[in-house]
Amino acid sequence: IGEENIKNSKLAVPILLAIVWGAGIGGFGSPLGGAANLVAISYLEKLTGQEFMYIDWVVRFLPLLVLVLLLNLFFLFHLPVPVKRLAGTSEYFKEMYAQKKMTAEQAAALVKSGDWVDYGWCVNTPVAVDAALAKRLPELENVNFRGGILMWVPEIFQIDDPAAHMTWNSWHMGGIERKAIAQGFSFYSPIRYSELPRYYRESPDPLDVAVFQVTPMDEHGYFNFGPSASHLGAVCEKAKKIIVEVNKNMPRCLGGMENCIHISQVTGIVEGENPPIGQMAAPGAATEVDLKVANLIVPQIPNGACLQLGIGGMPNAIGSLIAQSDLKDLGVHTEMYVDAFVDIAKAGKITGACKQLDKGRQVYAFGAGTQKMYDYLNDNPECMSAPVDYTNDIRSISALDNFISINNAVDIDLFGQVNAETAGLKHISGAGGQLDFVLGAYLSKGGKSFICLSSTFFNKKTGQLESRIRPTLENGSIITDTRANLHYLCTEYGCVNLKGLTTWEKAEALINVAHPDFREELIKEAEKMHIWRRSNKI
């Protein structure tokens, strides 16, 4: 009748107890207690030559029955056996949870001088343990932290002379980390984002302690990573000690793999004060430049396309325009999940029906945005939190037809070299996954990648308007996408396909979408660099 029916039946418990009684002590008291009793009656009748009645059995065995019952009750109440929870049950996991629970101070005490400590990623950066460790850090030296995309200033950054006690090694920098560079303790770790899981698994570099925020444990003993599957699964495989900091406000983000950790793998559990999840400011109103670029790109997106949007004003403006468009059956396979995807999904544009991989699901490595986005991701089976070596794998991207990748850049030179990481020597962000999506989109059937930027910017140092399309990149600038990789480059003055162009064709195409005030100067510089022909026309 099924396990659930037994649980809900009023007669199930009495019937089962009767069976147990009959098979045990109660079996002595009746000829019907079991087959052995009937065999014994048959034997006694043959032995005595007399019929053995039901009452005869009861009378003869009643004293024995009472004696055995009393002995059982004595042992039951006076010789208790320790109860052990069955491994794999929710009660078993709760006991393990209680055993591993510790204070933030106890967790901080696990960190020693010279340790390498992983601080999670983005919204998973610890809070309670961070505060406790900041108090302990002045006693330590040469503690090396890894993390990235900080959403708030960690307490460890705010101690006196942090450079004397620690280094912060970022996989991808933001404004908070950029400021810490000047203080001498923050450094960038150059790597393609997609390579992080392999790095953790194969690198000989140590990882002594990993600490990060997670959701509360579920009934199966798992803590969910929230919107940051990213590389945290690989971190947990590598770390000698794992401390999870439970936050009830962390959204539970469903996935396909490596989006949670089991309590059996955890060293310690800290219950914090459940602070709000770190949020990015809601996108402001799109600028005129953003809208012009968006209006150049959106008409090139077909129905059924699969989208990747980067962070920033232009990708958000493009997302808003897509939400208002007539496009349909779009899919999502992205590195970062942003608010724009929520708007597109709620407008009914996303179904994932045309995806060759993960049909019907919006796939992402990590997410950061407003509470609206976290609420949308929470327990949403349409959204798939996945490790970055899957989301950013060129093979995954290229397997999706009509893949559309849209990202920002700082500037570009006339050779088509894209810098999306620095302003000269000043660090801004990181390599991230931009190159992976540029390459993967071009390998996709019908795919396109767009690098977007405004044609100019205001230089605070010089007090002048300057061109983002430059003869050569500024000294110290980093090449994120090489000149051989770039597909489409878009400014408010146009969108050009640079793939396969010769140096003079490429220079001409780029100058065509530069701000008119800078075109003559760019032509003169192109002539000096021998990448201009007199027949070129703007």
Secondary structure, 3 states (H helix, E strand, C coil): CCHHHHHHCCCHHHHHHHHHHHHCHHHHHCHHHCHHHHHHHHHHHHHHCCCCCHHHHHHHHHHHHHHHHHHHHHHHHHCCCCCCCCCCCHHHHHHHHHHHECCHHHHHCCCCCCCEEECCCHHHCCCHHHHHHHHHHHHCCCEEEEECCCCCCCHHHHCCCHHHCEEEEECCCCHHHHHHHCCCCEEECCCCHHHHHHHHHHCCCCCCEEEEEECCCCCCCEEECCCCCECHHHHHHHCCEEEEEECCCCCCCCECCCCEEEHHHCCEEEECCCCCCCCCCCCCCCCHHHHHHHHHHHHHCCCCCEEEECCCHHHHHHHHHHHCCCCCCEEEEEEEECHHHHHHHHCCCECCCCCCCCCCCEEEEEECCCHHHHHHHCCCCCEEECEHHHHCCHHHHHCCCCEEEEEECCEEECCCCEECCEECCEECCCCCCHHHHHHHHHHCCCCEEEEECCCEEEECCCCEEEECEECCCCCCCCCCECCCCCCEEEECCEEEECCCCCHHHHHHHHHHCCCHHHHHHHHHHHHHCCCCCCCCCC
